[in-house]
Amino acid sequence: MDYSKLPSLEIERLARTIHPGAWAIEPERPLATLLGSCVAVCLFDPQARVGGLNHFMLPNIRRGSNDDVDSLLSGAYAMEALLNALLQRGAKKLRLQAKAFGGGTIINTSGPSMSIGLRNAEFTKEWLDREGIPLLASDFLGPWSRKVLFLPTTGDAFCRRMVTNMATAETIAREEKSYADTLAQKPKSTEKKIELF
């Protein structure tokens, strides 16, 4: 199916949604995500016609007692995971192109949390530059939440800025907090008990 010929609302309806802390590569189906202070990066190899999208909450890993949690939430992990998965699907790093979005300030806060969106945007540009991947299009910062649609077979990306009302801000904040809280819990032991007889 040629998704590029469909209206954006139809693409959005058919898209697979990517939540905070996740990434995906789809052979054909569009990918979508809703961003607040998070950033989503679309990576695409135009020759192999393979692409993927990630959605991350924090730019870097903090060293501390929750290293596993931080690595799952971090941009460093999300970028490496997406890059490696694309390479396994036949993409070549020297052909990769990027489009990136997000880093908005959607809730009025004071203190260090105000800079999360800015730190995410700066990290994204620095990471892509360091890896030699050109950033073809971006939409960072500002008081908006964003809806991003990505067509992995063509590399087309659509970003809709949304005036953030209280309901949208609460939805995004709740989703980001829920994901962070889930990861902060210690994983249940999957070790199976062995009974000797």
C-alpha positions in Angstrom: 0.0 0.0 0.0 1.3 3.5 -0.9 0.7 5.4 2.4 2.2 8.6 1.0 -0.9 9.1 -1.2 -3.3 9.0 1.8 -4.4 12.0 3.8 -2.5 12.5 7.1 -5.5 11.6 9.2 -5.8 8.2 7.5 -2.0 7.6 7.9 -2.4 8.4 11.6 -5.3 6.0 11.9 -3.3 3.1 10.3 0.0 3.9 12.1 1.6 1.9 14.9 2.0 4.1 17.9 5.4 4.4 19.6 5.4 5.2 23.3 8.1 6.9 25.5 11.2 4.8 25.8 10.4 2.7 22.7 11.6 2.4 19.1 10.4 0.4 16.1 11.2 -0.5 12.5 8.3 -1.4 10.3 8.7 -2.8 6.8 5.8 -0.8 5.5 3.3 0.4 8.1 3.5 4.1 9.3 4.8 4.9 12.7 3.4 7.6 15.0 4.2 9.2 18.3 3.0 12.1 20.5 5.7 14.2 22.0 6.0 16.7 24.8 9.6 17.3 26.2 10.6 14.0 24.6 12.3 13.7 21.2 11.6 11.3 18.4 14.2 10.6 15.7 13.3 9.1 12.3 16.2 7.3 10.7 16.0 6.2 7.0 18.2 4.6 4.4 16.7 5.7 1.0 18.5 3.0 -1.0 17.5 0.1 1.2 14.1 1.7 1.8 14.2 0.9 5.5 13.5 3.2 8.3 12.5 3.4 12.0 11.5 5.8 14.8 12.4 6.1 18.4 11.0 8.2 21.3 13.2 9.0 24.3 12.8 10.9 27.5 16.4 11.7 28.8 19.4 12.6 26.8 22.1 10.6 28.7 22.6 7.9 31.2 23.1 9.1 34.8 25.5 7.0 36.8 23.8 5.8 40.0 21.8 3.1 41.5 19.3 2.9 38.6 21.7 2.5 35.7 19.4 0.0 34.0 16.4 2.4 34.2 18.4 5.3 32.9 19.8 3.4 30.0 16.3 2.3 28.9 15.1 5.9 29.1 18.1 7.5 27.5 18.6 9.0 24.1 22.0 7.2 23.9 20.3 3.8 24.3 17.4 4.7 21.9 19.7 6.0 19.2 22.1 3.0 19.4 19.2 0.5 19.5 17.5 2.0 16.4 20.8 2.4 14.5 21.8 -1.2 15.2 18.4 -2.6 14.2 18.5 -0.7 10.9 22.0 -2.0 10.1 20.7 -5.5 10.8 17.9 -4.9 8.2 20.3 -3.9 5.5 20.7 -0.2 6.0 24.2 1.3 5.6 25.3 3.9 8.1 26.8 6.2 5.4 23.4 6.4 3.6 21.3 7.1 6.7 19.3 10.3 6.9 17.5 11.7 10.0 14.5 13.8 10.8 13.9 14.8 14.4 11.2 16.4 16.4 10.2 17.4 20.0 11.8 18.9 23.0 8.8 21.2 23.8 8.0 22.8 27.0 4.3 21.9 27.5 3.9 22.3 31.3 5.0 25.5 33.1 7.6 24.3 35.6 10.5 25.8 37.3 13.9 24.3 38.0 16.0 21.8 36.1 12.9 20.1 34.5 12.5 23.1 32.3 15.6 22.3 30.4 14.8 18.6 29.6 13.4 19.4 26.1 16.4 21.6 25.3 18.8 19.0 26.5 17.0 16.3 24.4 17.2 18.5 21.3 20.9 19.4 21.8 21.8 15.7 22.5 20.0 14.7 19.3 21.9 17.2 17.1 25.2 16.3 18.8 24.7 12.5 18.4 23.7 12.7 14.7 26.7 15.1 14.0 29.1 12.7 15.8 27.8 9.7 13.9 27.9 11.6 10.5 24.2 11.2 9.9 22.7 14.3 8.2 19.7 15.9 9.9 17.5 16.8 6.9 14.5 18.3 8.9 13.7 19.1 12.5 11.2 20.9 14.6 12.5 21.4 18.2 11.5 23.4 21.3 8.7 25.8 21.8 5.5 25.6 23.9 3.9 22.9 21.7 3.3 19.2 21.9 3.8 17.4 18.6 2.2 14.6 16.7 4.8 12.9 14.4 3.9 10.5 11.6 6.7 8.6 9.8 6.6 6.5 6.6 9.5 4.1 6.9 9.6 3.0 3.2 9.8 6.6 1.8 11.4 8.5 4.7 8.6 11.1 4.7 7.8 12.6 8.1 5.0 14.8 9.1 5.0 16.9 12.2 1.9 18.6 13.5 2.4 21.2 16.3 -0.5 21.2 18.7 -1.4 24.0 21.0 -1.1 22.3 24.3 -4.3 22.6 26.3 -4.4 21.2 29.9 -5.9 17.9 28.7 -3.2 17.2 26.2 -0.5 18.3 28.7 -1.9 15.9 31.3 -2.1 13.0 28.8 1.5 13.5 27.7 2.8 14.0 31.3 0.8 11.0 32.5 2.2 8.7 29.7 5.8 9.8 30.3 5.5 9.5 34.1 3.8 6.1 33.8 6.6 4.8 31.7 9.3 6.1 34.0 7.5 4.7 37.1 7.2 1.3 35.5 10.9 1.2 34.7 11.8 2.5 38.2 10.2 -0.6 39.8 12.5 -3.5 40.4 11.8 -6.2 37.9 10.1 -9.3 39.2 12.4 -12.3 39.3 12.0 -14.6 36.3 14.1 -17.2 37.9 12.3 -20.5 38.0 12.3 -22.5 41.2 13.8 -26.0 40.8 12.4 -28.7 43.0 14.7 -31.6 43.7 13.1 -35.0 44.1 
